[in-house]
Amino acid sequence: MEFFERLGETVTTTGQAAVEKAREIQAIARLKGQIAACEEVIRKNYLEIGQKVFEQRKENRTVDETTFEKQFRAIENAKKGREELKRQIEEIKNPSMY
């Protein structure tokens, strides 16, 4: 009987570990999706800045950086968010380090 009890404990422990690993993978995938969204915000705002600079230069106007404040803020916020999400992924992967 002891053999079957140990076998049951092993199966239970292994099953719990598998469930926990699946949760970690799911959380990391969700965070990576959020990182991709941050990177899209960064890319979009860089493109908007570039387009506005091009248009202003094309019309021989001086480039007015104050017109880009919204984009600058969006880029900075997205970069901060991306770094925080990366930190969260590392925390999931290496919980003993945090």
C-alpha angles and dihedrals in degrees: 000000000000090000092057092046091053091045090052091049091049093050091047093048092046091048092050091049091051091050091049092049090050090052090051092050091048092049092048091049090051091049091048089053089054090049089053089052090052090050090051090053089051093048093046093051093047088053092049091051092048093049092050092048090050093050093048093048092045089057090046091245124145111256107251108205093194089073088067099056093107091052093044091053092046091051094048092047092048091049091050090047092049092052092049091050091050089051090052091052090052090049090054092047095044109024093165091064093062 
